[in-house]
Structure formats: C-alpha cells, structure tokens
Amino acid sequence: MSSSLQVIALGIFYHVVFAKFCLKAFLESIKKQIGEGISQINSAKESSNANEGSSSGFGLIIDGKSLDYSLNKNLERSFFELATNCASVICCRSSPKQKARVSTMVVVCVLLPYFSFSSF
C-alpha cells in the first residue's frame, strides 16, 4: 500500500473514531439536559403543592438535531416524560419524518398500554 493511501485510510479511521466520540458525548449531553429538565419540573411541582395557588408552566424548545437524538431508544422514555410534563413543546427545524416519529412515540407510550387486544 502506498504511503498516500495509508495516510488517507488513517485519516478516515480517525474521522470515524472522532465522529463516534462526538456522538457519544452529544447523547450524554442530551441525556443530562433531559434529566435536569425533569428534576426542575419535579421540584416546581413539589413547591407548588406546598404553596397552593401558585402555578408553574414549563415549555420545551428542541431543534431537529436534538430531537433526532432524543428519539433514540435509550432516551425516548425520558424525553417523553419531560415533554408530557411541559405545558407546550416547540420543535424547531424538524422534518416531517421527525414529526411522524414524535406522533408514533405518543401513540406507543400513551395509547398502547391502555389498549386491550382481548376486545377484538
């Protein structure tokens, strides 16, 4: 193998390793942010129960790239928990495919647990 091909192959290898490292770091960051959001909502719910009459409304704004990672199988449930505890959810720069995945997630997480196949 010539030295220029080895350099290219080595460059591709490092690019793939770096991309996987970045992906893992990005997933961990999103997981942490979702956890922090859930904690903030739970804290606000506890304090509003202690102070009757005060209301806490949270909103979630998520871009298409973060939404794509949030719909990952490892994060899907926690993202759904966060989203359903918010008063509103805004998905910016999301594709029709991502919107369909969110709709599917809602159906799977909300409707199917209560659906009985014995009724057919």
N, C-alpha and C positions, 0 to 999 in steps of 0.2 A: 504494500500500500504506500502510495507516495505521501510525502510529508504534508502537502496541502490538503489531501483527503483526510489525513489524521487530524489535522487542525480543525477542519470543518466538522468531522464526526465528534471531536471533543467539544467543540462549541455547541453543537446540537445537544449533546449529553448534558452539559452544564445548564443550557437553557431549559431543558425538561426538568432537571432537578430543581432549579430555581423556581420554575413555574409551580411545581408541586409544593415547594416550601411556602410560596406566597399564597397558594390556595388554602393550605392548612392554616396559615396564620390568619387569613381572611375569615375562614369558617370559625376559628376560635374567637375572633373579634366579634363576629355577629352573635355567636352563642353567648358571649359575655354581655353584649348590649341587650339581648333579649332577656337574659336573667336579671339584669339591672332594672329593666322596664317593668318586669313582673314584680320585683321587690318594691319598686316605687308605688305601683298600683296597690299592692297589698298593704303597705304602710299607710297610704292615704285612706284606704277602706277602714283600717283599724282606727285611725284618728277620727274619721267621720262618724264611726259608730260611737266613739267616746264623746264627740261633740255633735249631738243631734242637731240637725238643721243645716249643717254645712255640707256642701256637695263638692265632689271632686270629679272633674271630667278630664279625661286624658285623650289625646289624639295621637295617632301613629302616622308618620310620613315615611315612606320607604321608596327607594328608587328601584328600577328594574333589575339592576345587577344584584343589589342586596336581596331583593325579593326572590331572585333565582336561587341564591344560596340559602335563603330562609326556608324555601320549599324543599330543601334537601331532606331525605328521610330521617336523618339524625336530629334535625332542628324543627321539623314540621309541627310536631305536637306543641312544643314550647312556643313557637311562633303563633300557632292558632290560639293558644291560651292568652298570649299577650294581645293579639288582635281582637279577640272577642271581649276582652275586658276594657277596651277603649271605646269611647263614645263615637269616634269616627276614625276611619282608616283611609289614607290617601296613598295611592300607588302612582308614583310619577314615572314617566318614561318606561312603561311596561308594555309588553307586546300582547297581542290577542291570545297567544299561546299561554302566557303567564296568567292572564285573566281567567282563562279556562282552567288552569291548574288550581287557582285560588277557589274557583267555584266548585271544582271537584273535591278539594280538601274540605270545604264546608259541608258538602253532601256526605262525604265519608265520615267526618268527625261528628257531625250533628245528627243527621237523619238515620244513618245505618244502624247505630247502636239501639235505636228505638223501633226499628223495622223488624217485623216478625215474618219469617218465611212460612210459618205454620198457618197463616191466614189465607194462603192460596190453596 
